[in-house]
Amino acid sequence: MSDLVSGEAFDDLFRRYRHTAWRLETRTYYGKLDEDRPFQEWLTGKEPDLEWFVPWLRMVREETAAGKRMERVRLVDDPPSDYLRWELWGTPYNLGAGEDIRYLNRSHPIVEELPDHDFWVFDSRTVARLAFDGDRFLGVHLSEEPSEVLAALQARDAAWHHALTFTEYMATRAL
């Protein structure tokens, strides 16, 4: 496995890709929930300040305006965890910036065929496997090993095929 890439080097992956960046999200939460002020505010019913989100949204807007695609599939539980509900709250901002986020229920049979870890795949050639220490994001391990790239692409195709758009997913929650 490659050395850990984090910080600015990780951010650069989103500036250097040429065509597509795609992510599989498998976790029910990210980060230390008790230290995440915007999330905690949202849990109490307060509309959180979006300042923490602006750099990501700006980058997504710039990259997608340049003709690149940024997509992800989030695995969701039924009912979704508080953190996944928080992500659902933020999804319209991602979509507005140009990112396409889809949802796949964790109970769907195809999920058994997917990796049990989060990853990004850039331009169908570089896999960035996310590394965590418990709740804390550490960075990513990069690989261009053909077998790892192929596995990521097969997971991408299977997950994307079965995932629902945000609108479709929210309509199923309203039933």
N, C-alpha and C positions, 0 to 999 in steps of 0.2 A: 504494500500500500504506500502511496506517495506521502511526502511530508504534508503537514497540515498547512492549508492556505487560509488566511483570515484577514480581517481588516481591509485595508486599501487594495491588497492583492486580490481578495475575494470580490470586492466591488468592481475591480477592473474587468472581471469576467463578463459583467453586464455591459461594458462599454466596447469590449473587443469582439463579441460574437457578431457574425455577419448576417445570419438569417433567422434562426430560431433559438429560443431559450425555453425549455419545457421543464416543469417540476412535478414530482409526485410528493404530496404531503400525506404522511401516514400517522402523525402524532395527534393526540387529542389536546395538547397544549404545547406552547413554546415559551421558553424563558421562565423566570421565577415569578410566578403569578402574584405573589404578595409584594413584589418590588416593582411591578408594572403599573405606574400611576394612572395612565389613561385607561387601562383595563379595569383597574379598581374603581375609578370614577364611573365608568360605564356600568359596572355592576350595581352601583348605588342609584342608577337612573340619571346621572348627570351626563350631559353631552360633553365628551372630552375634547380638549383642544387638539387640533390636527397637526400641530407643529412637528411632532415626532414622525409623522407620516409623509410630510411634504417632500423630503429628499428622495424617497423611493418613488413617489408619484411623479415627480419632476423627471427623474431618470427614465421611468417607463414611458412617459409622454414623449421625451426626446428620442428614445430608441424606436418606438413604434412609429413616430412621425417620419423617421428615416427609412421606413419600410420593413423594419424587422418585426418578427412576431414574438410575443411573450405569452406563454400559456401555462396553466397548471391544472392539476386535478387534486382535489382535496377529498380524502376519505372522511366520511362523516358517520357518526353514530345516530341511532334513533332511540331516544331524542339526542340531539347534539349536546356535547359538553358546554359549559359556560364559555370556555375559550373559543370553541367552534362557533357558538352563537355570536361572539364578539367579532370573529372573522367574517361571519355573514353580514354583520352590521357594516363592516368596512368594505365589503366587496363592491358596492356601487362606485366607490372612489377609485378602486383598481380598474374597474370596467371603464369608467370615464376617462382614465388616463390611457387606455388602449390595451390593457392586459385582459386576456380571456381566461376566466376561472370557471372550472366546471366541478361538479359534485358527484361523488360515487358513494352510495351507502356501503358501509363496512360489511353489511350482511350479504351483499351481492356475491354470487358464486365466483365471479372473476377475481375478486380480491385475494382469494386463496392462491392464485397464480402470480400475484404481484410481489415484488420485494417487500420486506417488512421494515424498510428504512427509507428515509427521505433522500432525494437526489435531484439535481438539475442535470439536464443534458443540453449541451450547446452545439448547435450546427451538426447534430447527428454524428459527432466525432469525439466530444470530450464529456465525460461523466464527472460530476462533482458530487460526491457522496457526503452528505451532511454528518458531522460528528458532534455528539453531545456528551456532556458529563452530567448525568442526571437531567436537570432542567436547563442547564446552561449550554448554549450554542458555542462550540469551540472553533468551528471553521469547516473546511471541506478537504477531502482527499480527492485529488484529480487523477483520472485515468483515461488513457486513449487506447487501452488494451482492447483489441477487437471483440473478444468474447464479452467483456463487460459493457462495451458500447452496444453490442447487439442485444444483450439482455435488457438494457435500459430502453432501447428502441422498441423491443417487443412489449415491454411493460407499458410504455407510452401508448402504443397503438391499441392495446387491449383496454387500458383504462379510459382513453379518450373516446373510444367507440361506445362504451357503456355509460359514460358519465353524462349527467344532465347539465344543461346551461343553468346559470343562476336563476333565471326566470322560471324555467321548468322545475327546478328543485324547490324554489319557494312556493310554487303552485301545489306541489305535493304536500308541503307542510301545512297548507291552508285547508286541506281536505279533512 
